């Protein structure tokens, strides 16, 4: 899937939505290892950017995004509109990350 056809907008400029195919999603649940938590704890003592946790969050979002794309392709979509992320803490130290949107078949105008 062309990543330029995945948008947070409700339309794609230069394309016509031929068919809405429904909601698609990608979900992952992640936690940091004990070593990562210790390293993150040390980083937090000094303040500033917590790179250990930034990396965890980026990896979780990327995984959810890739799963969203796979779901969209599996139902015949070539675009995803109104794409969003959501995150919830499942339990202390365990976070769910969800990427979701509306799968669509689009054609260039």
For each residue, the residues with C-beta under 8 A, 3 or more apart:
1: 5 6 69 72 73 77 78 79 80
2: 5 78
3: 6
4:
5: 1 2 12 15 78 79 80 106
6: 1 3 69 79 80 83 101
7: 12 79 80 81 82 83
8: 82 83 84
9: 12 81 82
10: 81 82
11: 15 17 81
12: 5 7 9 15 17 79 81 106
13:
14: 108 109
15: 5 11 12 79 106 107 108 109
16: 106 107 108 109
17: 11 12 20 79 81 104 105 106
18: 104 105 106 107
19: 104 105
20: 17 102 103 104
21: 24 72 75 76 77 102 103 104 105
22: 75 102 103
23: 100 101 102 103
24: 21 68 71 72 75 77 80 100 101 102 103
25: 67 68 71 98 99 100 101
26: 63 64 65 66 67 68 69 70 71 98 99 100
27: 64 67 96 97 98 99
28: 60 63 64 67 96 97
29: 90 94 95 96 97
30: 56 59 60 63 94 95 97
31: 93 94 95
32: 36 37 40 52 53 56 93
33: 36 37
34: 37 38
35: 38 39
36: 32 33 39 40 52 56
37: 32 33 34 40 41 93
38: 34 35 41 42
39: 35 36 42 43 52
40: 32 36 37 43 44 50 52 53
41: 37 38 44 45
42: 38 39 45 46
43: 39 40 46 48 50 51 52
44: 40 41 47 50
45: 41 42
46: 42 43
47: 44
48: 43
49: 54
50: 40 43 44 53 54
51: 43 54 55
52: 32 36 39 40 43 55 56
53: 32 40 50 56 57
54: 49 50 51 57 58
55: 51 52 58 59
56: 30 32 36 52 53 59 60
57: 53 54 60 61 97
58: 54 55 61 62
59: 30 55 56 62 63
60: 28 30 56 57 63 64 87 95 97
61: 57 58 64 65 85 97 99
62: 58 59 65 66
63: 26 28 30 59 60 66 67 97
64: 26 27 28 60 61 67 68 85 97 98 99
65: 26 61 62 68 69 99
66: 26 62 63 69 70
67: 25 26 27 28 63 64 70 71 99
68: 24 25 26 64 65 71 72 80 83 99 100 101
69: 1 6 26 65 66 72 73 80
70: 26 66 67 73 74
71: 24 25 26 67 68 74 75 103
72: 1 21 24 68 69 75 77 79 80 101 103
73: 1 69 70 76 77
74: 70 71
75: 21 22 24 71 72 103
76: 21 73 105
77: 1 21 24 72 73 80 103 104 105
78: 1 2 5 104 105 106
79: 1 5 6 7 12 15 17 72 103 104 105 106
80: 1 5 6 7 24 68 69 72 77 83 101 102 103 104
81: 7 9 10 11 12 17 101 102 104
82: 7 8 9 10 101 102
83: 6 7 8 68 80 99 100 101
84: 8 99 100 101
85: 61 64 97 98 99
86: 97 98 100
87: 60 95 96 97 98
88: 95 96 98
89: 92 94 95 96
90: 29 94 95 96
91: 94
92: 89
93: 31 32 37
94: 29 30 31 89 90 91
95: 29 30 31 60 87 88 89 90
96: 27 28 29 87 88 89 90
97: 27 28 29 30 57 60 61 63 64 85 86 87
98: 25 26 27 64 85 86 87 88
99: 25 26 27 61 64 65 67 68 83 84 85
100: 23 24 25 26 68 83 84 86
101: 6 23 24 25 68 72 80 81 82 83 84
102: 20 21 22 23 24 80 81 82
103: 20 21 22 23 24 71 72 75 77 79 80
104: 17 18 19 20 21 77 78 79 80 81
105: 17 18 19 21 76 77 78 79
106: 5 12 15 16 17 18 78 79
107: 15 16 18
108: 14 15 16
109: 14 15 16
